[in-house]
């Protein structure tokens, strides 16, 4: 006997048949895959952020470097040193250094200096550094670090913030035989931030870093005077040249 229902075509007026179960499962699976794939693209779990817990003579923590870093990549100090080099300290390159570098390696293969710090006697002095920046048409602003220190913020691409700490220290006569010991120890802080923050925000991070480094440097220099440093760095203003460019 022939099944007539299977050979008679369906009339256009007949209601459509209900979707089969496997089609509903397929549609649901595709929807889940699309949502999951979109979530992974936003989250990007294969990317990560690595920042050292300590850097620059152990003066800086992860929180000090995070404002300068990008969302994905690795910050690291290629050659850590335990102590700051001073004019009277032994020359031990494996232990002491007067500069610190923190590099940044992004997941896009970018490689740059996230942070550059140098500590040294301020032989030229605050006024000379300010005049040099001004002569090169960099904008400069004074930063109020209290009575025991002087701060300068500059658009100089090499050194964005300089902190001068009042410190009475001894300098070997052979270093500068024709000059008196400077009144200040200078902490230069600069770098190439990757976090996408404005120059003013990056420079604020540099000021915070400079203050922490200054505390370590003052202890290493064994200043004869009572070093006076504030509890926190002052607010760094947006510099005039950046306002004009913006």
C-alpha positions in Angstrom: 0.0 0.0 0.0 1.3 3.4 -1.0 1.5 6.2 1.6 -0.4 9.0 -0.2 0.7 11.6 2.4 4.3 11.3 1.3 3.7 11.8 -2.4 1.2 14.6 -2.4 3.0 18.0 -2.4 2.2 20.4 0.5 -0.2 23.2 -0.3 1.0 26.8 -0.1 -1.8 27.5 2.3 -0.7 24.8 4.7 1.1 26.1 7.9 4.9 25.6 7.9 6.1 22.5 9.6 7.7 23.0 13.1 11.5 23.2 13.0 13.3 20.0 13.7 15.1 19.6 17.0 18.5 19.3 15.5 18.1 22.7 13.8 17.2 24.3 17.1 20.3 22.8 18.7 22.5 24.0 15.8 21.2 27.5 16.0 21.7 27.6 19.8 25.2 26.3 19.4 26.1 28.9 16.9 24.8 31.7 19.1 26.9 30.5 22.1 30.0 30.2 19.9 29.5 33.8 18.6 29.0 35.2 22.1 32.0 33.2 23.5 34.2 34.3 20.6 33.3 37.9 21.1 34.0 37.7 24.8 37.4 36.2 24.2 38.2 38.9 21.7 37.4 41.6 24.2 39.0 39.8 27.2 42.0 38.4 25.2 43.1 35.9 27.9 46.3 35.1 26.0 47.6 38.5 26.8 49.0 39.5 30.2 50.6 42.3 32.2 53.8 41.8 34.1 55.3 44.5 36.4 58.1 43.9 38.9 57.2 44.2 42.6 60.4 46.1 43.2 62.7 48.3 41.0 65.3 51.0 41.1 67.3 50.3 44.3 64.1 48.7 45.8 62.6 52.2 46.1 59.7 51.6 43.7 56.8 49.2 43.9 54.5 47.8 41.3 52.0 50.7 42.0 54.7 53.2 41.0 55.2 51.7 37.6 51.6 50.8 36.7 50.5 54.3 35.7 53.3 54.3 33.1 52.6 50.8 31.7 50.2 49.6 29.0 47.4 47.1 29.5 49.3 44.2 28.1 53.1 43.6 28.1 56.0 43.2 30.5 58.0 45.8 32.5 61.4 44.7 33.8 64.7 46.1 35.1 67.4 44.5 32.9 70.3 45.1 35.4 69.2 45.6 39.0 71.5 47.2 41.5 71.2 47.1 45.2 72.5 50.6 46.1 72.9 54.1 44.7 76.4 55.0 43.6 77.8 58.1 45.4 81.0 60.0 44.9 82.6 58.6 48.0 81.3 55.0 47.8 83.4 52.1 46.4 83.1 51.6 42.6 81.2 48.3 42.6 79.3 48.1 39.3 77.6 44.9 40.2 76.3 46.4 43.4 76.1 50.2 42.8 74.9 52.4 40.0 73.8 56.0 39.7 71.1 55.2 37.1 68.2 52.8 36.8 66.3 51.7 33.7 63.0 49.9 33.5 62.2 48.5 30.0 58.9 47.8 28.5 58.2 45.0 26.1 54.7 45.0 24.6 52.8 42.1 23.1 53.0 44.0 19.8 56.8 43.5 19.9 57.4 47.1 21.0 60.5 47.7 23.1 61.2 51.0 24.9 62.4 52.5 28.2 59.4 52.8 30.4 61.4 54.6 33.0 64.9 56.2 33.2 66.3 57.5 36.5 69.6 59.1 37.2 71.0 60.2 40.6 74.1 62.5 40.7 75.5 65.6 42.3 73.8 68.7 40.8 77.0 70.4 39.6 75.3 72.8 37.3 72.6 73.8 39.8 68.9 74.4 39.5 69.1 77.7 37.8 71.4 76.5 35.1 69.2 73.5 34.3 66.1 75.8 34.1 67.9 78.2 31.8 69.1 75.4 29.6 65.6 74.0 29.1 64.2 77.5 28.5 67.0 78.3 25.9 65.9 75.1 24.0 62.3 76.3 24.1 61.1 73.7 26.5 58.3 74.7 28.9 59.4 74.6 32.6 57.4 74.7 35.8 58.6 74.9 39.4 57.3 72.2 41.7 57.0 72.9 45.5 58.7 70.1 47.4 59.0 72.2 50.5 62.0 74.0 52.0 64.4 71.1 51.7 64.1 70.4 48.0 63.4 72.0 44.6 61.5 70.5 41.7 61.3 71.2 38.0 58.9 69.8 35.5 59.9 70.2 31.8 58.8 69.2 28.4 62.4 68.2 27.7 62.0 64.6 26.3 65.0 63.3 28.1 64.1 64.4 31.7 60.6 65.3 32.5 60.9 65.9 36.2 64.0 66.8 38.2 64.1 66.8 42.0 67.0 68.6 43.8 67.5 67.5 47.4 69.4 69.8 49.7 72.3 67.7 50.9 75.7 68.4 52.5 78.0 65.7 51.4 81.7 65.2 50.7 83.1 65.0 47.2 86.7 63.7 46.5 88.9 66.6 45.5 90.0 64.7 42.4 86.5 64.7 41.0 86.1 68.5 40.7 89.3 70.1 42.0 88.4 73.6 41.0 84.8 73.6 42.2 83.0 73.4 45.6 80.7 70.6 46.4 77.2 71.3 45.1 74.4 72.0 47.5 72.0 69.5 46.0 71.7 65.9 44.8 69.7 65.8 41.6 67.2 63.0 40.7 66.4 63.0 37.0 63.3 61.0 36.0 62.0 60.5 32.5 60.9 57.7 30.2 58.5 56.7 27.4 55.2 55.8 29.0 52.8 53.4 27.1 49.7 53.7 29.2 48.1 56.3 26.9 47.8 58.8 29.7 48.3 62.6 29.1 51.8 64.1 29.5 50.6 65.8 32.7 49.5 62.5 34.2 52.7 60.7 33.2 54.8 63.6 34.7 52.8 63.3 37.9 54.0 59.7 38.1 57.5 60.8 37.5 57.3 63.3 40.4 56.0 60.5 42.7 58.9 58.3 41.5 61.4 61.1 42.0 60.4 61.6 45.6 60.8 57.9 46.5 64.2 57.8 44.8 65.2 60.9 46.6 64.7 59.3 50.0 66.9 56.4 49.1 69.5 58.6 47.5 69.7 60.9 50.6 70.4 57.9 52.8 73.1 56.7 50.5 74.7 60.1 50.3 74.8 60.3 54.1 73.8 64.0 54.0 75.3 65.9 57.0 72.2 68.1 57.2 68.7 67.0 58.2 67.1 66.2 54.8 63.6 67.6 54.5 61.2 65.9 52.0 57.4 66.1 51.9 55.2 63.1 52.5 53.8 63.3 49.0 54.8 64.9 45.7 53.1 68.1 44.7 50.6 68.3 41.9 52.3 68.7 38.5 50.6 71.2 36.3 50.0 70.9 32.6 52.8 72.8 30.9 52.2 75.9 28.7 53.6 74.4 25.5 51.3 71.3 25.9 48.3 73.6 26.4 49.1 75.5 23.2 49.7 72.3 21.2 46.4 70.8 22.5 
